[in-house]
Amino acid sequence: MRNITVSVDDATYRRARIRAAELDTSVSALVREYLRSLSVERATGAPTETEAERRGRLLREVIADFDARGVGLRMADNLSRDELYDRDAARAEAERERRRRRSA
């Protein structure tokens, strides 16, 4: 693997560090991914998506799937206060779910 040195102004570096932290990665990894995407794009002629773009696309696909299935958070789905704190019922439900998964 080759090492390269890149010079950027302080403000750009600071914003890059912040963005890298938001993505739970490093500035070096961001630069490496960007350069890799450029080389793949050049070799194949097709633009490639960055990791952040891929994550965004996957999130949009999951939300679209939820919408298509009618899955969502409705007020009618919320538990009452008594149901929320009924730990015995929650444990029983969790055990039923574990058994269902094992038998499937």
Chimera marker file (.cmm) of the C-alpha trace (Angstrom):
<marker_set name="trace">
<marker id="1" x="0.000" y="0.000" z="0.000" r="1" g="1" b="0" radius="0.5"/>
<marker id="2" x="1.294" y="3.455" z="-0.909" r="1" g="1" b="0" radius="0.5"/>
<marker id="3" x="1.248" y="6.487" z="1.358" r="1" g="1" b="0" radius="0.5"/>
<marker id="4" x="0.414" y="9.916" z="-0.032" r="1" g="1" b="0" radius="0.5"/>
<marker id="5" x="0.501" y="13.374" z="1.502" r="1" g="1" b="0" radius="0.5"/>
<marker id="6" x="-2.268" y="15.862" z="0.870" r="1" g="1" b="0" radius="0.5"/>
<marker id="7" x="-2.298" y="19.480" z="1.995" r="1" g="1" b="0" radius="0.5"/>
<marker id="8" x="-5.587" y="21.191" z="2.825" r="1" g="1" b="0" radius="0.5"/>
<marker id="9" x="-6.470" y="24.339" z="4.723" r="1" g="1" b="0" radius="0.5"/>
<marker id="10" x="-7.347" y="24.088" z="8.429" r="1" g="1" b="0" radius="0.5"/>
<marker id="11" x="-11.074" y="24.659" z="7.947" r="1" g="1" b="0" radius="0.5"/>
<marker id="12" x="-11.330" y="21.880" z="5.347" r="1" g="1" b="0" radius="0.5"/>
<marker id="13" x="-9.400" y="19.470" z="7.552" r="1" g="1" b="0" radius="0.5"/>
<marker id="14" x="-11.598" y="20.307" z="10.554" r="1" g="1" b="0" radius="0.5"/>
<marker id="15" x="-14.798" y="19.715" z="8.566" r="1" g="1" b="0" radius="0.5"/>
<marker id="16" x="-13.363" y="16.471" z="7.184" r="1" g="1" b="0" radius="0.5"/>
<marker id="17" x="-12.541" y="15.247" z="10.709" r="1" g="1" b="0" radius="0.5"/>
<marker id="18" x="-16.044" y="16.100" z="11.892" r="1" g="1" b="0" radius="0.5"/>
<marker id="19" x="-17.625" y="14.291" z="8.936" r="1" g="1" b="0" radius="0.5"/>
<marker id="20" x="-15.364" y="11.282" z="9.422" r="1" g="1" b="0" radius="0.5"/>
<marker id="21" x="-16.389" y="11.112" z="13.084" r="1" g="1" b="0" radius="0.5"/>
<marker id="22" x="-20.061" y="11.275" z="12.079" r="1" g="1" b="0" radius="0.5"/>
<marker id="23" x="-19.473" y="8.306" z="9.782" r="1" g="1" b="0" radius="0.5"/>
<marker id="24" x="-17.424" y="6.477" z="12.441" r="1" g="1" b="0" radius="0.5"/>
<marker id="25" x="-14.334" y="6.385" z="10.234" r="1" g="1" b="0" radius="0.5"/>
<marker id="26" x="-11.136" y="8.343" z="9.636" r="1" g="1" b="0" radius="0.5"/>
<marker id="27" x="-10.155" y="11.103" z="7.241" r="1" g="1" b="0" radius="0.5"/>
<marker id="28" x="-7.688" y="8.673" z="5.654" r="1" g="1" b="0" radius="0.5"/>
<marker id="29" x="-10.469" y="6.155" z="5.087" r="1" g="1" b="0" radius="0.5"/>
<marker id="30" x="-12.655" y="8.831" z="3.486" r="1" g="1" b="0" radius="0.5"/>
<marker id="31" x="-9.846" y="9.851" z="1.130" r="1" g="1" b="0" radius="0.5"/>
<marker id="32" x="-9.016" y="6.200" z="0.362" r="1" g="1" b="0" radius="0.5"/>
<marker id="33" x="-12.691" y="5.453" z="-0.468" r="1" g="1" b="0" radius="0.5"/>
<marker id="34" x="-12.950" y="8.562" z="-2.631" r="1" g="1" b="0" radius="0.5"/>
<marker id="35" x="-9.804" y="7.683" z="-4.603" r="1" g="1" b="0" radius="0.5"/>
<marker id="36" x="-10.936" y="4.067" z="-4.944" r="1" g="1" b="0" radius="0.5"/>
<marker id="37" x="-14.311" y="5.195" z="-6.320" r="1" g="1" b="0" radius="0.5"/>
<marker id="38" x="-12.542" y="7.440" z="-8.833" r="1" g="1" b="0" radius="0.5"/>
<marker id="39" x="-10.362" y="4.593" z="-10.070" r="1" g="1" b="0" radius="0.5"/>
<marker id="40" x="-13.297" y="2.163" z="-10.321" r="1" g="1" b="0" radius="0.5"/>
<marker id="41" x="-15.362" y="4.777" z="-12.149" r="1" g="1" b="0" radius="0.5"/>
<marker id="42" x="-12.527" y="5.372" z="-14.596" r="1" g="1" b="0" radius="0.5"/>
<marker id="43" x="-11.943" y="1.651" z="-15.177" r="1" g="1" b="0" radius="0.5"/>
<marker id="44" x="-15.599" y="0.700" z="-15.629" r="1" g="1" b="0" radius="0.5"/>
<marker id="45" x="-17.013" y="3.946" z="-16.991" r="1" g="1" b="0" radius="0.5"/>
<marker id="46" x="-19.837" y="3.741" z="-14.464" r="1" g="1" b="0" radius="0.5"/>
<marker id="47" x="-20.021" y="6.021" z="-11.438" r="1" g="1" b="0" radius="0.5"/>
<marker id="48" x="-19.759" y="4.251" z="-8.097" r="1" g="1" b="0" radius="0.5"/>
<marker id="49" x="-21.432" y="5.243" z="-4.876" r="1" g="1" b="0" radius="0.5"/>
<marker id="50" x="-19.578" y="6.185" z="-1.734" r="1" g="1" b="0" radius="0.5"/>
<marker id="51" x="-20.181" y="4.361" z="1.537" r="1" g="1" b="0" radius="0.5"/>
<marker id="52" x="-22.343" y="7.248" z="2.748" r="1" g="1" b="0" radius="0.5"/>
<marker id="53" x="-24.370" y="7.170" z="-0.491" r="1" g="1" b="0" radius="0.5"/>
<marker id="54" x="-24.778" y="3.397" z="-0.173" r="1" g="1" b="0" radius="0.5"/>
<marker id="55" x="-26.007" y="3.725" z="3.419" r="1" g="1" b="0" radius="0.5"/>
<marker id="56" x="-28.445" y="6.446" z="2.377" r="1" g="1" b="0" radius="0.5"/>
<marker id="57" x="-29.744" y="4.330" z="-0.503" r="1" g="1" b="0" radius="0.5"/>
<marker id="58" x="-30.218" y="1.316" z="1.782" r="1" g="1" b="0" radius="0.5"/>
<marker id="59" x="-32.058" y="3.448" z="4.336" r="1" g="1" b="0" radius="0.5"/>
<marker id="60" x="-34.380" y="4.797" z="1.642" r="1" g="1" b="0" radius="0.5"/>
<marker id="61" x="-35.026" y="1.208" z="0.465" r="1" g="1" b="0" radius="0.5"/>
<marker id="62" x="-35.921" y="0.082" z="3.992" r="1" g="1" b="0" radius="0.5"/>
<marker id="63" x="-38.289" y="3.027" z="4.476" r="1" g="1" b="0" radius="0.5"/>
<marker id="64" x="-39.906" y="2.354" z="1.085" r="1" g="1" b="0" radius="0.5"/>
<marker id="65" x="-40.323" y="-1.303" z="2.091" r="1" g="1" b="0" radius="0.5"/>
<marker id="66" x="-41.955" y="-0.268" z="5.371" r="1" g="1" b="0" radius="0.5"/>
<marker id="67" x="-44.306" y="2.043" z="3.481" r="1" g="1" b="0" radius="0.5"/>
<marker id="68" x="-45.174" y="-0.703" z="0.966" r="1" g="1" b="0" radius="0.5"/>
<marker id="69" x="-45.958" y="-3.180" z="3.753" r="1" g="1" b="0" radius="0.5"/>
<marker id="70" x="-47.888" y="-0.671" z="5.809" r="1" g="1" b="0" radius="0.5"/>
<marker id="71" x="-45.409" y="-1.002" z="8.660" r="1" g="1" b="0" radius="0.5"/>
<marker id="72" x="-45.002" y="2.080" z="10.759" r="1" g="1" b="0" radius="0.5"/>
<marker id="73" x="-45.409" y="3.658" z="14.120" r="1" g="1" b="0" radius="0.5"/>
<marker id="74" x="-49.003" y="4.512" z="14.806" r="1" g="1" b="0" radius="0.5"/>
<marker id="75" x="-50.429" y="5.871" z="18.038" r="1" g="1" b="0" radius="0.5"/>
<marker id="76" x="-52.760" y="2.857" z="18.148" r="1" g="1" b="0" radius="0.5"/>
<marker id="77" x="-49.676" y="0.605" z="18.335" r="1" g="1" b="0" radius="0.5"/>
<marker id="78" x="-48.406" y="2.280" z="21.501" r="1" g="1" b="0" radius="0.5"/>
<marker id="79" x="-48.717" y="0.532" z="24.833" r="1" g="1" b="0" radius="0.5"/>
<marker id="80" x="-50.591" y="1.997" z="27.740" r="1" g="1" b="0" radius="0.5"/>
<marker id="81" x="-48.534" y="2.960" z="30.787" r="1" g="1" b="0" radius="0.5"/>
<marker id="82" x="-49.637" y="-0.201" z="32.624" r="1" g="1" b="0" radius="0.5"/>
<marker id="83" x="-48.747" y="-2.404" z="29.650" r="1" g="1" b="0" radius="0.5"/>
<marker id="84" x="-45.410" y="-0.645" z="29.257" r="1" g="1" b="0" radius="0.5"/>
<marker id="85" x="-44.341" y="-1.494" z="32.802" r="1" g="1" b="0" radius="0.5"/>
<marker id="86" x="-45.828" y="-5.017" z="32.899" r="1" g="1" b="0" radius="0.5"/>
<marker id="87" x="-42.472" y="-6.832" z="32.883" r="1" g="1" b="0" radius="0.5"/>
<marker id="88" x="-43.982" y="-10.287" z="33.329" r="1" g="1" b="0" radius="0.5"/>
<marker id="89" x="-46.059" y="-9.886" z="30.185" r="1" g="1" b="0" radius="0.5"/>
<marker id="90" x="-43.025" y="-8.539" z="28.295" r="1" g="1" b="0" radius="0.5"/>
<marker id="91" x="-40.902" y="-11.512" z="29.376" r="1" g="1" b="0" radius="0.5"/>
<marker id="92" x="-43.652" y="-13.938" z="28.363" r="1" g="1" b="0" radius="0.5"/>
<marker id="93" x="-43.975" y="-12.263" z="24.955" r="1" g="1" b="0" radius="0.5"/>
<marker id="94" x="-40.193" y="-12.394" z="24.454" r="1" g="1" b="0" radius="0.5"/>
<marker id="95" x="-40.160" y="-16.092" z="25.350" r="1" g="1" b="0" radius="0.5"/>
<marker id="96" x="-43.001" y="-16.811" z="22.890" r="1" g="1" b="0" radius="0.5"/>
<marker id="97" x="-41.052" y="-14.982" z="20.182" r="1" g="1" b="0" radius="0.5"/>
<marker id="98" x="-37.863" y="-16.963" z="20.954" r="1" g="1" b="0" radius="0.5"/>
<marker id="99" x="-39.795" y="-20.248" z="20.734" r="1" g="1" b="0" radius="0.5"/>
<marker id="100" x="-41.429" y="-19.173" z="17.487" r="1" g="1" b="0" radius="0.5"/>
<marker id="101" x="-38.029" y="-18.364" z="15.954" r="1" g="1" b="0" radius="0.5"/>
<marker id="102" x="-36.533" y="-21.674" z="17.071" r="1" g="1" b="0" radius="0.5"/>
<marker id="103" x="-39.379" y="-23.660" z="15.562" r="1" g="1" b="0" radius="0.5"/>
<marker id="104" x="-39.278" y="-21.760" z="12.257" r="1" g="1" b="0" radius="0.5"/>
<link id1="1" id2="2" r="1" g="1" b="0" radius="0.2"/>
<link id1="2" id2="3" r="1" g="1" b="0" radius="0.2"/>
<link id1="3" id2="4" r="1" g="1" b="0" radius="0.2"/>
<link id1="4" id2="5" r="1" g="1" b="0" radius="0.2"/>
<link id1="5" id2="6" r="1" g="1" b="0" radius="0.2"/>
<link id1="6" id2="7" r="1" g="1" b="0" radius="0.2"/>
<link id1="7" id2="8" r="1" g="1" b="0" radius="0.2"/>
<link id1="8" id2="9" r="1" g="1" b="0" radius="0.2"/>
<link id1="9" id2="10" r="1" g="1" b="0" radius="0.2"/>
<link id1="10" id2="11" r="1" g="1" b="0" radius="0.2"/>
<link id1="11" id2="12" r="1" g="1" b="0" radius="0.2"/>
<link id1="12" id2="13" r="1" g="1" b="0" radius="0.2"/>
<link id1="13" id2="14" r="1" g="1" b="0" radius="0.2"/>
<link id1="14" id2="15" r="1" g="1" b="0" radius="0.2"/>
<link id1="15" id2="16" r="1" g="1" b="0" radius="0.2"/>
<link id1="16" id2="17" r="1" g="1" b="0" radius="0.2"/>
<link id1="17" id2="18" r="1" g="1" b="0" radius="0.2"/>
<link id1="18" id2="19" r="1" g="1" b="0" radius="0.2"/>
<link id1="19" id2="20" r="1" g="1" b="0" radius="0.2"/>
<link id1="20" id2="21" r="1" g="1" b="0" radius="0.2"/>
<link id1="21" id2="22" r="1" g="1" b="0" radius="0.2"/>
<link id1="22" id2="23" r="1" g="1" b="0" radius="0.2"/>
<link id1="23" id2="24" r="1" g="1" b="0" radius="0.2"/>
<link id1="24" id2="25" r="1" g="1" b="0" radius="0.2"/>
<link id1="25" id2="26" r="1" g="1" b="0" radius="0.2"/>
<link id1="26" id2="27" r="1" g="1" b="0" radius="0.2"/>
<link id1="27" id2="28" r="1" g="1" b="0" radius="0.2"/>
<link id1="28" id2="29" r="1" g="1" b="0" radius="0.2"/>
<link id1="29" id2="30" r="1" g="1" b="0" radius="0.2"/>
<link id1="30" id2="31" r="1" g="1" b="0" radius="0.2"/>
<link id1="31" id2="32" r="1" g="1" b="0" radius="0.2"/>
<link id1="32" id2="33" r="1" g="1" b="0" radius="0.2"/>
<link id1="33" id2="34" r="1" g="1" b="0" radius="0.2"/>
<link id1="34" id2="35" r="1" g="1" b="0" radius="0.2"/>
<link id1="35" id2="36" r="1" g="1" b="0" radius="0.2"/>
<link id1="36" id2="37" r="1" g="1" b="0" radius="0.2"/>
<link id1="37" id2="38" r="1" g="1" b="0" radius="0.2"/>
<link id1="38" id2="39" r="1" g="1" b="0" radius="0.2"/>
<link id1="39" id2="40" r="1" g="1" b="0" radius="0.2"/>
<link id1="40" id2="41" r="1" g="1" b="0" radius="0.2"/>
<link id1="41" id2="42" r="1" g="1" b="0" radius="0.2"/>
<link id1="42" id2="43" r="1" g="1" b="0" radius="0.2"/>
<link id1="43" id2="44" r="1" g="1" b="0" radius="0.2"/>
<link id1="44" id2="45" r="1" g="1" b="0" radius="0.2"/>
<link id1="45" id2="46" r="1" g="1" b="0" radius="0.2"/>
<link id1="46" id2="47" r="1" g="1" b="0" radius="0.2"/>
<link id1="47" id2="48" r="1" g="1" b="0" radius="0.2"/>
<link id1="48" id2="49" r="1" g="1" b="0" radius="0.2"/>
<link id1="49" id2="50" r="1" g="1" b="0" radius="0.2"/>
<link id1="50" id2="51" r="1" g="1" b="0" radius="0.2"/>
<link id1="51" id2="52" r="1" g="1" b="0" radius="0.2"/>
<link id1="52" id2="53" r="1" g="1" b="0" radius="0.2"/>
<link id1="53" id2="54" r="1" g="1" b="0" radius="0.2"/>
<link id1="54" id2="55" r="1" g="1" b="0" radius="0.2"/>
<link id1="55" id2="56" r="1" g="1" b="0" radius="0.2"/>
<link id1="56" id2="57" r="1" g="1" b="0" radius="0.2"/>
<link id1="57" id2="58" r="1" g="1" b="0" radius="0.2"/>
<link id1="58" id2="59" r="1" g="1" b="0" radius="0.2"/>
<link id1="59" id2="60" r="1" g="1" b="0" radius="0.2"/>
<link id1="60" id2="61" r="1" g="1" b="0" radius="0.2"/>
<link id1="61" id2="62" r="1" g="1" b="0" radius="0.2"/>
<link id1="62" id2="63" r="1" g="1" b="0" radius="0.2"/>
<link id1="63" id2="64" r="1" g="1" b="0" radius="0.2"/>
<link id1="64" id2="65" r="1" g="1" b="0" radius="0.2"/>
<link id1="65" id2="66" r="1" g="1" b="0" radius="0.2"/>
<link id1="66" id2="67" r="1" g="1" b="0" radius="0.2"/>
<link id1="67" id2="68" r="1" g="1" b="0" radius="0.2"/>
<link id1="68" id2="69" r="1" g="1" b="0" radius="0.2"/>
<link id1="69" id2="70" r="1" g="1" b="0" radius="0.2"/>
<link id1="70" id2="71" r="1" g="1" b="0" radius="0.2"/>
<link id1="71" id2="72" r="1" g="1" b="0" radius="0.2"/>
<link id1="72" id2="73" r="1" g="1" b="0" radius="0.2"/>
<link id1="73" id2="74" r="1" g="1" b="0" radius="0.2"/>
<link id1="74" id2="75" r="1" g="1" b="0" radius="0.2"/>
<link id1="75" id2="76" r="1" g="1" b="0" radius="0.2"/>
<link id1="76" id2="77" r="1" g="1" b="0" radius="0.2"/>
<link id1="77" id2="78" r="1" g="1" b="0" radius="0.2"/>
<link id1="78" id2="79" r="1" g="1" b="0" radius="0.2"/>
<link id1="79" id2="80" r="1" g="1" b="0" radius="0.2"/>
<link id1="80" id2="81" r="1" g="1" b="0" radius="0.2"/>
<link id1="81" id2="82" r="1" g="1" b="0" radius="0.2"/>
<link id1="82" id2="83" r="1" g="1" b="0" radius="0.2"/>
<link id1="83" id2="84" r="1" g="1" b="0" radius="0.2"/>
<link id1="84" id2="85" r="1" g="1" b="0" radius="0.2"/>
<link id1="85" id2="86" r="1" g="1" b="0" radius="0.2"/>
<link id1="86" id2="87" r="1" g="1" b="0" radius="0.2"/>
<link id1="87" id2="88" r="1" g="1" b="0" radius="0.2"/>
<link id1="88" id2="89" r="1" g="1" b="0" radius="0.2"/>
<link id1="89" id2="90" r="1" g="1" b="0" radius="0.2"/>
<link id1="90" id2="91" r="1" g="1" b="0" radius="0.2"/>
<link id1="91" id2="92" r="1" g="1" b="0" radius="0.2"/>
<link id1="92" id2="93" r="1" g="1" b="0" radius="0.2"/>
<link id1="93" id2="94" r="1" g="1" b="0" radius="0.2"/>
<link id1="94" id2="95" r="1" g="1" b="0" radius="0.2"/>
<link id1="95" id2="96" r="1" g="1" b="0" radius="0.2"/>
<link id1="96" id2="97" r="1" g="1" b="0" radius="0.2"/>
<link id1="97" id2="98" r="1" g="1" b="0" radius="0.2"/>
<link id1="98" id2="99" r="1" g="1" b="0" radius="0.2"/>
<link id1="99" id2="100" r="1" g="1" b="0" radius="0.2"/>
<link id1="100" id2="101" r="1" g="1" b="0" radius="0.2"/>
<link id1="101" id2="102" r="1" g="1" b="0" radius="0.2"/>
<link id1="102" id2="103" r="1" g="1" b="0" radius="0.2"/>
<link id1="103" id2="104" r="1" g="1" b="0" radius="0.2"/>
</marker_set>
